[in-house]
Amino acid sequence: MKRRTAGFTLIEVLVALLVFGLIAAAASEVGSQYIGTYERIRDRTLATWVAENRMAELRLEQEFPGISENSEEQEYGPWRWLVTTSVSGTEEPSIRRVDVNVARFTGDQDEARSVHTLSGFIGEQK
């Protein structure tokens, strides 16, 4: 009678590699989703701060803002942002609607991707 030697057969090794490969692929997908979610939350948080800072600047100005739209580039954190401020009139002449759109430039591109928009109202100080 022949004795069987200890060890794994080729089929057992291939099945183990298949299982390991499936687990590694699933873990990679979860990691990729985590990184994407982290980047979106980070960008949204920074864009919110930039928009709130712009709104605070407008509220602190001595003059009542006129109806206008302007854009300016700004450095905040390690990124460049495009801040577009749109001031429009309302039915009440002493109140203006302000929309601040914040977009982030990606890499060395001149194209900015919109991240956050903040809307608010500013009243005339008398």
Residue pairs with C-beta under 8 A, 6 or more apart in sequence:
8 16
43 104
43 115
44 115
44 116
46 76
46 77
46 79
46 81
46 104
47 81
47 102
47 104
47 115
47 116
48 102
48 116
48 118
49 76
50 74
50 76
50 81
50 83
50 102
50 116
51 83
51 100
51 101
51 102
51 116
51 117
51 118
52 118
54 83
54 85
54 100
54 118
55 98
55 100
55 118
55 120
58 65
58 85
58 87
58 98
58 122
59 122
64 94
64 96
64 122
64 124
64 125
65 87
65 96
65 98
65 122
66 87
67 87
67 88
67 89
67 96
68 85
68 86
68 87
69 84
69 85
69 86
69 87
70 84
70 85
71 82
71 83
71 84
71 85
72 82
72 83
73 80
73 81
73 82
73 83
73 105
74 80
74 81
74 82
74 83
75 81
79 104
79 105
80 104
80 105
81 102
81 103
81 104
81 105
81 112
82 102
82 103
82 104
82 105
82 112
83 100
83 101
83 102
84 100
84 101
84 102
84 103
85 98
85 99
85 100
86 98
86 99
86 100
86 101
87 96
87 97
87 98
88 96
88 97
88 99
89 96
89 97
90 96
90 97
90 121
94 123
94 124
94 126
95 121
95 122
95 123
95 124
96 121
96 122
97 119
97 120
97 121
98 119
98 120
98 121
98 122
99 117
99 118
99 119
100 117
100 118
100 119
100 120
101 114
101 116
101 117
102 114
102 115
102 116
102 117
102 118
103 112
103 113
103 114
103 115
104 112
104 113
104 115
105 111
105 112
106 112
106 113
